[in-house]
Amino acid sequence: MDTLVGDTLIALLRQIRSGYAERPKGFPQSIILCGVRDVRDYRIHTSEQEIVTGGSAFNIKAESLRLGNFTSDEVDALYAQHTRETGQSFASEIFPELWEDTRGQPWLVNALGYEMTWRDELARDRNISITLERYRTARERLIQSRATHLDQLTEKLKEARVHRVIAPLLAGEGESSEAGITVDDQEYVADLGLIEIKPQERIANRIYQEVIPRELIAVQQSRIAHQTAWYVMPDHTLGMVKLLAAFQQFFREHSESWIERFDYKEAGPQLLLQAFLQRIVNGGGRINREYGLGRKRTDLLLEWPLDSKQGYLGPIQRVVIELKILHKSLELTLQKGLEQTADYAQRCNADEAHLIVFNRRKI
């Protein structure tokens, strides 16, 4: 249903409406309209450029049903079917990661399975067990592939009602930024699968947490001239102090003009840092992101393999980076920020941790 637009959609609706009174002999008793949105969310542009909203056009609608995500048990059962039919096993530690990465989103669950068992040519030998490292490699390959599903997802970010809901999540803002968000906005973005509302509003899964900022900063990231080699130390670690000092200077020189280009200016400082880090880390590492509405922070965990031959199977440098916006006094922001950074570093078993505070006040 979502593929129909303009006069074609209007013609179909008229046929449904005119045939309604002829049921059941001269017209179907029931019709299912299948799409990613509730029909009340349709906006129909006529040839005169007027907009017909879903309300009156769908007053014969009986019910809306949403096909939900898999449960954790259903994900396990699906992968167990592959093992039974092929004999190929999955390491048990994959499944907690798979659940957090997908939260049961059906396309993601199946796409990751395909990446692990078919796109990985060695894994087509069913005698090869799927390890956690193979899973993580498949996950990164899927994210970078910009498959149609993920590409369409990022297109939705351009819609104003999606922007209103997602921007506070990326910025870590709370109640102060919710004034313009309606219940319909929130439900619409949840129906698209971009967020979960309960128990607390959040980006739906870890893969979307990765894809959304990567897509928002893709162009800017490609234009950053800094190179990975500049920050790799003789002991193969990333020199984080040197790297963050370089970002400070970069921010001073470019932040105003660069952030102005972002669609999501509310989260501009956080996105600019992530673009800078992603540009450097793409040389061999990865960044894990955590967002939380009302927490006034963004948590980043940077992982950098110290042995290129062993990759993530060998020793890894783990760096926690906490991002905060200065809202009240610097002293209170630093005090709270340091506590949060220390807590996150402990949970991640990090080798080092950094707190970055952005001051957006005009001086």
C-alpha positions, 0 to 999 in steps of 0.5 A: 500500500505504501508504494501507491501515491497521488491519483493512483492511491485516490482511485484505489480508495474510491473503489474501496469506498464505493464497493463497501455497500456491495459486500459480500456479493459484489465486493470483497467482505474484507481487504487488508492494506499492508504497509509500514504505516497506519492508514491514518498517517497517509498524506495524499497529494492530489493533482491540485497539490492539496493534501488529503489526510487519512481521517475521512478517507479511511472511515470504513477501516475496522482495525489496525494491526502491527506485526511485532518483532520476534521475542528472544526465544523466537530468535533462538528458535529460528537460528536453531532451525538452521543448526538442525537442518545444516549441522552448523552451530552458533556460539552461545555468546552470540545470542545476547549480542544478537538480541541487543543488536536487533531487539527481534526486528525480523529483517535484521535478525534474518539479514545477520543470519544471511551475512554469517552463513552465506555472505561469509564464503568460508562459513558456507562450509557447514562444518565451520562453527559461527563464532562471536568474532564472525558474528561481529564481522557480519554485523559491521559488514551489514551496517556498511552495506547500506542495504535497502532496508537500512537506506530506507530507514535513514530516508525517514529521518528527513521527515519533520515528525521523525526529526522531532522525536529522534533529535532529543534522543541523539542529543540526550535531552529530556523534558525541555525538548519535548514540547513540540512532540505529539503522541501521534508523532511518537506512535508514528516513529514507533510504528516505523520501528525506529524507537521503543516507547516502553519501558522508556523511549529509546532508539529501537536497537543497537544497529539503528543506534549505529546506522542513524548517526553514521548516515547523518554524518556520512558526507561530513565524515568523508570531508575530514582530512585527518588520517588514522596514521597520524594518531597510531602510536609506536605501541599500536595504540590510538593516541587519544590525548593527541586525537582529542586535542586535534578535535578541539582545534578542529571544533574551534575552527569548523564547528559553526559552519559544519553544524549548520549543515547538519539536519539534526543541529540539536545534536550537532556537537555530538554528531561532529565528534562522532564524524571525526572519530569515525573518520579515524576509527574506520582505519581498523576499530569500531565505535559503540554508542549509547543514547538515553532520553533525559540523561543529557549525555552520549556514551561512546565506547571505542575499541581498537585492535592492537594486533592487526593480524589477530584483529578483535581476537587479540588484545584490544584497547578500550576507550570510553568517551562521555559527551555532555552539553554544558547546561548549568554551571561548569562545576556541576557539569564536571562533577556529574560528568566525571561520576558518569564517566567513571561508572561507564568506564567500569562497566565497560572495563575500559583502559582509559576514559575521557569526558568531553563537555561542549559549551554552546553558549555565546561568549 
